[in-house]
């Protein structure tokens, strides 16, 4: 409780510092004070402009992410559970994982146009790779004793898979899902800066073209809030649903 | 001498690469446009051209310089900040929430802000690549320090160490696992920020080549650059790991 109080206080102090810096020492057009940013955010959300951009970005992320994580989990279970598949997929996955996600933005636009398709495909592809890799890893590294124990209790086939393997692989899958979300948001902003007519990435780039730094700040803040909220969702899932399975201390990253 | 035995595993892996290449050729044939989906031989020819004309070297070196300079600055800043915050608790309580918030914003978002503030020169590029390194390494350092086994500190105290010497000889080596882990992580992230910087506002570097190829519809040049940047990233992280080991910095991490 005391820590929370200190944190709130530190945040207020920081805001006060930023406010006075924006008002007293620096040009408020260069460093808009928090009050100015808040007012601008209020205006933009009152006209609905901000929500249009947020909805555009979120829509792309959600569609691509849903497709990518579904494909990734299914393929990952397959690859992790079948040793032959593991050998076949290990090098290609390593290759695709080492490709820089943002470098693919122009390629996808070249192949699939500047519309929604290229963005959704890129997000789905990246999420698939990350989730596939982490799911397979999670299944591969299940201690053999657990599977033997499950067999001793008479579990076989699908029952063994659902009751033993999936729970044991849950932390790996969750890591993949979390990393995938990071990639999805990163790459949607990149794609919107390179070619789009709405979305937060487009909005931020527009702010630069009009030298409207307060708009850039509004865009960045909404990204930050989105990131924090998504992170909370993952923490909630981990703590509520997967508490029994998550033993390792995950790095908060 | 018996012929060397090739394991089934290796054979499958070789086969997987062959399948990958063959399916690429198939897609290329299906697309029926060498300019859009260039077959492997076109990519190799382009790789040769770009190497012979030094384009790959000139722009690759620009990219590498940006990552290395920014990473060196960011990593030193992050370690210093993390050690200071690990030693002085209130400092971290003050910084943790804002830094965590900034970390949750994708780095590409900061590119327009950096350009608006500092222009399109190298400084703004270094800044965008370095800031995330500072934060990631600071978090890694602090968590490394927090995970130091209290028994070790008590043992060192019993032997008469205290203050700076305790910090220098016990706390920092014990925290080196967290620090080095975060250094590796942030070096990988630096390459993502690098491409962010180069595709949004740059006139050199491999990311610029990728954007330039898009405008000129040179898919082969684009793909060669994409692969080169991936290889560059893997090699840099590998060499960095070797360097740390050679310098003996990893001796406490096991």
Interface residues (C-beta under 8 A of the other chain):
Chain A: X3 X6 X7 X10 X11 X13 X14 X30 X84 X87 X88 X89 X90 X91 X92 X95 X98 X99 X100 X101 X102 X103 X104 X105 X106 X107 X109 X110 X111 X182 X185 X186 X189 X190 X193 X194 X200 X201 X204 X205 X207 X208 X211 X213 X216 X217 X219 X220 X223 X224 X227 X228 X231 X251 X252 X253
Chain B: X8 X9 X12 X13 X15 X16 X17 X19 X20 X36 X37 X90 X93 X94 X95 X96 X97 X98 X100 X101 X102 X104 X105 X106 X107 X108 X109 X110 X111 X112 X113 X115 X116 X117 X136 X139 X143 X181 X185 X191 X192 X195 X196 X199 X200 X206 X207 X210 X211 X213 X214 X217 X219 X222 X223 X225 X226 X227 X229 X230 X231 X233 X234
